[in-house]
């Protein structure tokens, strides 16, 4: 994900001289694809091969239409599509992440879908999926699958804690009962005998455990801090909470609800709001996490975070949706000796809410192809009609709503996706993610939150407006605990 965001900047430079200039001028002269040849679908993720080949086979059995999936390199993907299209060898449709859809459209490589079967709507997809494939008032693709962040927790640890908590609460209640019995019976010895007999009869039900676990799983970052302070961790636990602090995809949820870059669809340069009091509050709390968890950005990676979670060294971890499949594989291989659960990402606190980042991969119709109707028919089939088998064959979660999964963690991932913000597709702000990541890194190391966020906003707004932009300096927010200390 990090490489994908950074590559946007490089992609802009490569496209500027080839696609943008030719997109309008050459579109009428672009070679048409022959109707009697098979449709071709390009993709870059090898994990999709089995699914796409199976879908193509079944589609041919059903309709007589032949579709050939073609795995190509992800390097200079859009340039490959453009060049091949100009040489009569381009794909009729292809799979692409939503952050590059504006560039594809301006280069003539994406097409406003007609959606004659009416499947791309709120009844079938959550709003972030629809925003992800939207550009202006156009829909540029069929939502296929998504990636977002979730909170993983070691269910074994939490379940053991829940049992201990129930017994501790029961013992506390019996202690109070003992005092009352002493007063009523007038005999301390007789009262103690009654209480011991009752203590031996304590039975913990599965329902009680489940309810206590729900209560123990933190719903805010502040709650995780409180949990860490009170938790008597098993010997193998090295950290209560861990995430890749060097990658913006896993940090973004902290400020995601209070920073807007391009609006919901990420395509409106007039809807940019970065520098504000709530965002500063969130980042100030984020900065304080370093004092408690002491995660070194240079020493942590997403893979190391997931590995430590699988090894039982952490209780909570922020992970992307791909982690579900990886943990299941580790369980099957006997490499994961615990049970695990998934929850929505925690809010910052009771006042400040979180919002995760998401990337939606879509099936896009080539704007230079002549067989758009045929291509759309298969796009709808592969992304919607066949969606129920996508996870089982690829480990990727369909953007389609209403699919029943055996693994309950996937339902949590969908809930998080429904609350997420799609990665913006605006070319003017393509370097925002790199700059925001730098800002997070500096704040984590102790940089002034107010100044860092203000400078970031001024930089992005200068790019978008084409003139030097200055923010009116806001007062640094004072957190509630700081007020109390004063």
PyMOL commands that set and color helices and strands:
alter all, ss='L'
color gray80, all
select helices_A, chain A and resi 2-16+19-25+46-63+77-86+98-106+127-132+155-185+188-200+206-216+221-230+248-254+277-293+302-310+322-332+372-385+387-394+408-418+432-444+449-465+480-485
alter helices_A, ss='H'
color red, helices_A
select strands_A, chain A and resi 39-43+67-71+93-97+134-135+138-139+142-154+239-242+260-261+272-273+314-320+340-343+357-365+397-398+421-422
alter strands_A, ss='S'
color yellow, strands_A
deselect
rebuild
show_as cartoon
